Amino acid sequence: MGYDYRKCVSQINEFAADNPAADVFSIGESVMEKKIYCISYGEGERRLFLNGAHHGLEYITSAFLMQFLREYARCIKDSELMLGYDVRTLYKRVELYVVPMVNPDGVDIALHGMDITNVYHRRLISMVGIHSFNRVWQANANGVDINHNYDARWNVVQRSPAPSKYSGPYPESEPETRVVTEFVRAQDFDMLMAFHSQGGEIYYDFDGMAAQRDLEAALRMSEASGYPVRTPEGSASFGGCKDWFIKEFGRGGFTVEMGHGKNPLPEEMLEKFYEENAKIVLCAMSELSERY
C-alpha cells in the first residue's frame, strides 16, 4: 500500500535497534498528533540536516532516506567504501540529522484517502469540499502546503485549503513547519537538504542569497549524480524549507528533486535512482567535512 507513516516508524525503530549509536527522538507533532521523528547519527562537529516528504505524494523520499541510513551504517560497520566514499571518515566528521517524513498526515491521506469517521478528515472535507484525496494530496491535514508555509518571501498561491499550493493564513502557521524551524534554530545546522520528487534536479539558491561555495558544492553534487543544477521559477521559488534556511542563516540550503515520472513515484522505482541520490548526500557530507 505504499510507504506510509506506520512503515516509516517501523523502519526507524528497526534502525535504532540495529545501531545503538543512533539517537531517535521526536521533534514535535503533526496536525493529527503524529510524532515527527528524527534520527541523529555521527560523531562530527559539522551538522547536516536531511528531510523528506514535505508533500504527501512524495513519500518515496522517506523510503530513500531510510535506505540511505541503513546502507551508510552497514558500510561503516563493515569498513567498506560506500559508492567510493570513505564513510568511516565522514561519520567522524559529520553528524547527520534525518527527518524522513515531515508531513505524515499528508502522506497517509495521499496513500489511503479519507476516513469520514476521523474528526480531522471530516473537518478537512468541509474546508476543501472534495471527498477523494488519495493520489492528489500534497498538503497537510489543514490543507496547507507545508513547503509554501516557510517565512521566505511567503506569498499566497491558492487562497484557501486545497490539495496543494495553499500557503496557509500566515508564515509558519502549521505545526509541521514550526517544529522544523524551531528544531533547526536550536541545532545550528551547517547545511540543509530537502528531498522532493520528481524532476532529477538540484536547487541551491534563494533570491540570489546563496554563496559562491554553495554553487560550487551544488555543481559537485551535480557531477556526482548527473542531476543538473537549476534555479527554481514561479511558485517553486519561494516559501520552501531550503529558501527559509538560506534566508535565515546564510548557509548552504539545497532541494533535491528525486527521479523522473509523475507523483506518486512507485516505491519499486527507488532502486532506479537510489544510487544517484545517495551520491548527492555523500558529496554534501564530503563538502562539509572538507570545504565548509
Secondary structure, DSSP 8 states (H G I E B T S, - for coil): --S-HHHHHHHHHHHHHH-TT-EEEEEEE-TT--EEEEEEE---SEEEEEEE-SSGGGTHHHHHHHHHHHHHHHHHHTT--BTTB-HHHHHHHEEEEEES-S-HHHHHHHHH---TTSHHHHHHHHHH--S--TTT--S-TTS--GGG-SSSS---SBSS--SS-B--SSTT-SHHHHHHHHHHHHHT-SEEEEEEESSSEEE--STT---HHHHHHHHHHHHHH---EE---GGGGSSSHHHHHHHHH-SEEEEEEESSSSSS--GGGHHHHHHHHHHHHHHHHHHHHHT-
